[in-house]
């Protein structure tokens, strides 16, 4: 298999992953605004200066915008990927707060499940970054 074939496969995999991540962000953002609104409030740390509902609504709007941009702005994918990765890092304290506060949400009803969620967040950051980079 030649270099160009590997490069095309990598490019297709990155694009598929980018589009899947965008769709996931659209679903998550929609959930923030509707069906999972109260559940997402469990992830808002008490030290956030905004009302928990306002925080959830605002982050939902951001997630919808990032998801739409991942899918609809392929030429800006590197910038959007960097912004998404930064956003996912920025909301990580919410996951830590859910763990340390022993707050249930999304089926995360034990410390073990909440800890596993903490380990999953860096993977999401890596996916956002990798899927939006140029192939080598």
PLY file of the C-alpha trace (Angstrom):
ply
format ascii 1.0
element vertex 136
property float x
property float y
property float z
element edge 135
property int vertex1
property int vertex2
end_header
0.00 0.00 0.00
1.43 3.35 -1.01
1.87 6.51 0.99
-0.96 8.30 -0.82
-3.39 5.45 -0.14
-2.56 5.57 3.58
-2.91 9.35 3.51
-6.35 9.14 1.86
-7.50 6.55 4.38
-6.30 8.72 7.23
-8.03 11.74 5.73
-11.31 9.82 5.36
-11.04 8.51 8.93
-10.38 12.01 10.25
-13.32 13.44 8.30
-15.66 10.68 9.46
-14.53 11.19 13.05
-14.90 14.99 12.73
-18.45 14.65 11.38
-19.35 12.12 14.09
-17.94 14.44 16.76
-19.93 17.31 15.26
-23.12 15.26 15.36
-22.41 14.27 18.96
-21.94 17.92 19.89
-25.25 18.80 18.20
-27.04 16.10 20.19
-25.33 17.10 23.46
-26.07 20.78 22.86
-29.69 20.01 22.07
-29.85 17.99 25.27
-28.57 20.99 27.22
-31.50 23.01 25.90
-34.19 20.36 26.28
-34.38 16.71 27.30
-31.26 16.57 29.53
-31.28 20.14 30.81
-31.71 19.26 34.48
-29.29 16.35 34.27
-26.53 18.58 32.89
-26.95 20.85 35.91
-25.34 18.11 38.05
-22.07 18.88 36.27
-22.05 22.61 37.01
-19.65 23.31 39.90
-21.03 25.36 42.79
-18.26 27.94 42.29
-19.49 28.93 38.80
-20.84 32.46 39.26
-23.84 31.94 36.97
-27.06 30.18 37.77
-26.74 26.46 36.95
-29.56 26.60 34.40
-28.03 29.62 32.67
-24.68 27.84 32.53
-26.27 24.73 31.01
-28.18 26.76 28.44
-25.12 28.79 27.45
-22.91 25.73 27.12
-25.62 24.06 25.05
-25.63 26.96 22.60
-21.83 26.75 22.38
-21.97 22.99 21.78
-24.53 23.39 19.01
-22.42 26.08 17.37
-19.26 23.95 17.61
-21.04 20.86 16.30
-22.47 22.78 13.36
-19.08 24.33 12.64
-17.32 20.94 12.73
-19.70 19.64 10.11
-20.45 22.76 8.08
-17.10 24.55 7.98
-14.57 21.94 6.85
-12.10 24.59 5.66
-11.96 26.01 9.19
-11.71 22.57 10.79
-8.34 23.19 12.43
-9.53 26.36 14.16
-12.84 24.78 15.13
-11.04 21.67 16.42
-8.74 23.78 18.55
-11.69 25.72 19.96
-13.60 22.50 20.66
-10.58 20.95 22.37
-10.22 24.08 24.53
-13.95 24.02 25.33
-13.75 20.38 26.40
-10.81 21.21 28.66
-12.72 24.21 30.05
-15.76 22.12 31.02
-13.64 19.37 32.61
-13.94 20.97 36.08
-17.66 20.24 35.80
-16.89 16.55 35.47
-14.52 16.77 38.44
-17.22 18.58 40.42
-19.74 15.88 39.62
-17.26 13.26 40.86
-16.16 15.07 44.02
-19.72 16.15 44.82
-21.01 12.59 44.31
-23.80 13.96 42.08
-25.72 11.58 39.84
-26.38 12.37 36.20
-26.45 10.47 32.90
-26.44 7.13 34.69
-23.26 8.11 36.54
-24.63 7.03 39.89
-21.46 5.66 41.51
-18.02 7.12 42.11
-16.55 4.41 39.90
-18.74 5.45 36.95
-18.02 9.14 37.56
-14.27 8.37 37.69
-14.51 6.50 34.38
-16.16 9.59 32.91
-13.17 11.65 34.04
-10.87 9.32 32.12
-13.07 9.64 29.01
-12.78 13.44 28.75
-9.12 13.48 27.60
-10.14 11.06 24.84
-12.78 13.53 23.67
-10.16 16.30 23.62
-7.83 14.08 21.59
-10.60 13.21 19.12
-11.46 16.88 18.64
-7.82 17.66 17.96
-6.90 14.64 15.82
-9.99 14.70 13.63
-9.38 18.29 12.60
-5.65 18.16 11.84
-4.06 17.75 8.43
-2.87 14.30 7.52
0.88 13.78 7.46
0 1
1 2
2 3
3 4
4 5
5 6
6 7
7 8
8 9
9 10
10 11
11 12
12 13
13 14
14 15
15 16
16 17
17 18
18 19
19 20
20 21
21 22
22 23
23 24
24 25
25 26
26 27
27 28
28 29
29 30
30 31
31 32
32 33
33 34
34 35
35 36
36 37
37 38
38 39
39 40
40 41
41 42
42 43
43 44
44 45
45 46
46 47
47 48
48 49
49 50
50 51
51 52
52 53
53 54
54 55
55 56
56 57
57 58
58 59
59 60
60 61
61 62
62 63
63 64
64 65
65 66
66 67
67 68
68 69
69 70
70 71
71 72
72 73
73 74
74 75
75 76
76 77
77 78
78 79
79 80
80 81
81 82
82 83
83 84
84 85
85 86
86 87
87 88
88 89
89 90
90 91
91 92
92 93
93 94
94 95
95 96
96 97
97 98
98 99
99 100
100 101
101 102
102 103
103 104
104 105
105 106
106 107
107 108
108 109
109 110
110 111
111 112
112 113
113 114
114 115
115 116
116 117
117 118
118 119
119 120
120 121
121 122
122 123
123 124
124 125
125 126
126 127
127 128
128 129
129 130
130 131
131 132
132 133
133 134
134 135
